[in-house]
Amino acid sequence: SQDEAAKLPDLVVAQGLKNKILTEIKLIDTTAPKPNQTGVISFKLTAIGIYSVLLNFLRAIESLNLPVAFESTNLTRQNDRFSLEATIKVFFR
């Protein structure tokens, strides 16, 4: 449902805290479902942390009980940390 999909920011922040990384997630757009099509909520995610921890964080997001797709990702190194920017889409009916 759209209500479940809208919970993604809270789930991402919780995973960020659990993995001890800095996260920020912002709503980009919402597309309402049409007959025989799903609706989509798009978010922009920024996360900063150690590479292996960021990977665990991404795996945790993928394993959520939501149909999530990473539309784009950008990973850059900043000394011993990495900065991840991603566009995430959550689908709902």
KAGIRA-V799164 format. One record per helix or strand of 3 or more residues. SS is the DSSP state (hx for helix, st for strand). FROM is the first residue (numbers start at 1). LEN is the number of residues. If there is no record, write none. Layout:
BEGIN
ss=SS from=FROM len=LEN
ss=SS from=FROM len=LEN
END
This chain:
BEGIN
ss=hx from=2 len=4
ss=hx from=8 len=12
ss=st from=22 len=10
ss=st from=39 len=11
ss=hx from=51 len=12
ss=st from=68 len=11
ss=st from=81 len=12
END
